[in-house]
Amino acid sequence: MTELVTSCNASLLSTRPLRASLLVSLSIQTVKMLMTSEELRKICKEHGLYTTPELNDKLFCNLRGFQNIANLEAYTGLKALFLEGNLIKTTDGLPALDLLRCLCVLTWIAFVDLVDD
């Protein structure tokens, strides 16, 4: 399943606070996003990185809802790429980045139902 839970059951919130907080934290980013050049530029601005792609040596694309890797060809100076918490299933689309030494792609491939029936 490629979509995360978008809301929590009220009874779950009151009876199982640990599980509820986990569900809430998982549903922070529920929108599926495309990894566009504009979105990457926005991420750089948010993290105080360079607006010129090739000058960045790290890129933090965590918890963005990205489904795939794309538009990183201009980021030739990347040494570290962080993609945790997205919906990425493969590394297809990852260009040859000669300086890349650290690639973090921990992802939710499927959502496990945490509610006891």
N, C-alpha and C positions, 0 to 999 in steps of 0.2 A: 504494500500500500504506500503510495507516494505522498499522501497528505497527512499532516499532523492534526491532532485534535484541536478544534477551534474553540471549544468551550467546555467547562467542567460542570458536572451535575452538582446541584446545590447540596444534595445529601452527601456526596463524596467530600465536598469541602468541609462539612461539619463533622463527619465521622472519621475521616482518614486524612488528617492534615499533611502527613508526609507525602502520601501518594498524590494528594491534591496539589501540593506545591511543586511536585515533579511534573504533573500534567500542565500546570500553569507555565512553568519554565519551558517546557517543550513546545507550548503553543505560542510563545512570544513571537516567533517568526512563522506565520502560516501562509504567507503569500509566496507563490512560486515566482522567482525573479530570473530574468535573463542577464547573463554576464556581458553587458554591453560596454563599449568604450566609455560612454557617458557615466555609467554606474561605477566603473572602476575609477574614473577621475573623481567622482563624488566621494568614494571611499578614501582615496588619497588625501583629499581636502579634510575630511573628518578626522583623520589620524595625523594631520600635520606633515604629510609626505609631500614630495615634489609633484607639481602638476605636469612636468615633462616625464612621461612614462619610463624612458630608459635610464633616468637618474635614480630611480627607486631601487633599493637593494632588498626591501621586504614589502610584503603586501598582506594586509589583514582583511580577509574576506569571510570572516566567521559569522555564522548565524544570519545569513542573508537570504536563504531560501533558494540558492542557485541550484539548478537541475543539472547543469553541465559546465564544463570549462571552455571558455571561448574568449577571443579578443585579447590574448596576452602576448601576442607577437611583438608588440612595441616595448614590452617590459624586459628588455634584453639584459638589464643589470640585476635582475632578481636573484638573490641568494637564498631567500626564505619566502615560502608561499603558504599561508595559513587558510585552510578551507573547512575547518571544523564546523559541524552543526548544519550542514547544507544537505541537499537531496541528491548529491552527486553519486552516481553508481559506477562510473568508469572514468579513467583519465584520458579518454579520447578528447581531442581538442587541446591538449597540453602541448604547446610548441616546444621545439628544442631550445631550452634555456641553458646555455653552456655554463653559467655560473651558479645555477641552482644547486644547493646543497641540502636544503631542508624543505620537505613537502609534507604538510600535515593535512590529511583528508579524512579525519574521523567523521563518519556520517551515519544518519539513520536510514538504513535500507528498508526496514519495515517497522511499523509501530506495533508493539505488543500491548494488548489490552491489559491494563493494570488493575481493573476493577473486578473484585470478586463478585460472582453472580450467586 
